[in-house]
Amino acid sequence: MSRETVLDRNAFLVSETDAKGIIKFANEDFCKIAGYTLAELVGNPHSMVRHKDMPKQAFKSLWDTVQKGNIWTGYVKNATKDGGYYWVFATVYPFESSDGSKGYLSCRRKPTNEEIQKAEILYTQWKREER
């Protein structure tokens, strides 16, 4: 059984990706919780922290929303470098950087236990539908 990392209530994980989801920036909280150094994250796809329990439908919803220029929010179970996991409530914002390039900014905080339980039920149903 993999080990859960529970976020501190003040933890605020931030990352920036380019339009294709390649990490351009990650803050200290994200690096610490995920177990990667900044150098290990930058230049890699954000999906490197995707947990196998996450249904494809959740990420399809995210990408469909942000590619239309809208803000997406949802619960995400991410994988840590050491094989564990952590839950976040994520808000993903499409934006244009000062150099004119488009990308996404993701801000994540600790969800409540009740929010996690609801997400787990929904995601288990979605995973069954994928089979």
N, C-alpha and C positions, 0 to 999 in steps of 0.2 A: 504494500500500500504506500503510495507516495505521500510525502509530507506537505501539509498546508502551511504556507506563510500567511499569517493574518496581518493585514496592514494596520499600522498605528492610526488612530483616528485623525491625526494631523498630517498623515502622509498625502502627498500630492504628486502623482507621477505624470510627467510631461514628456512628450516626444513629438518630433516633427519629421514628416516624411515628404518625399517628392511625390509627384502625381502617380507614380507607379508603386508607391508603398515602401520605397527604400529609405531607411532611417538616415536623417541628416543631423539630428540632435536628440539627446536624451538627458534628462536632468538626473541629479544625484539620487533622488528617491527611486526613480525607475531602475537605474543601474543596480542599486543596493537590493531592491526587492527581487528583481529578475536574476540577480547573481552574475551579471556581466559587467565588464569594464566598458567605458564609453567607446574605446577603440574597437571592442568586439562587436558592438551594436552598429556603429556608424558604417554605412555602406552596405549593410545587409537588409534583406526584406523584413518588415515588421512581423511577418508571419513566423519568424524564427521563435517567437514566444507564444505561438498559437498552441493551445492544449488540444490533444486528440479528442477530448470529450466535447469540444465545441462543434455544433452542427454547421454544415456548409451554409444553411439558410440564414444563419445569423450574420455571416460575413457578406453574403449576397445582399442582404438588407442594408448593411453598412455601406458597401460600395455603391449600390444603386442610389442611395440617399446622397452621399457626399459628391458623387460625380455629377449630380444635378445641381450642385451648389448649395445644398441644404445641410443643416446640422443634424447629426445622428447621435442618439443616446442609447445606451443599453448596458447590459451586464455581460462581462467577459471573464471566462476562466482562462488564465494564461499559465504557461509552463515556465518553470525556472530552469536555469542552466543545470542544476544538480538533479533534475527529474521530479522536483516537487511542483506545486502549483499555488496560485493565489487568485482571488476574485477581486474584480474592480467594477465600479460603475464608471463607464467611459462616456465622454462627450467628444465627438470628433468634428472639427471645424474645417471646412475648405477655406483656403486663403491664398492670397497672392503675395509673394515676398517682394522686398524692395527692388530686387533685380528683375522682377517681372515673371519669375517662374511660379508655377502653381504647385500647391502641395496641401498637406493636411496637418493640422495640429490636434493632438489627442491629449486630453486632460483627464486624469483618472483619480478617483478617491475610493475610500473604503465603503463598500455597501453594507447594509444591515444584514443580520443573519436571516431575517424574514425575506428580504429581497433576494438573497442567495438561494434560499429554499424554493421560492417561486421560479427563479431562473432555472434551477436544476430540474424541476418538474417539466417546464416547457421544453428545455433543451433535450431531455430524455425522450420526450414525445417526438421531437423533430428528428433526432438520431434514428429512432425506430422507423420513421417514414423514409429515411434515406436508404435503408437496407433493401 
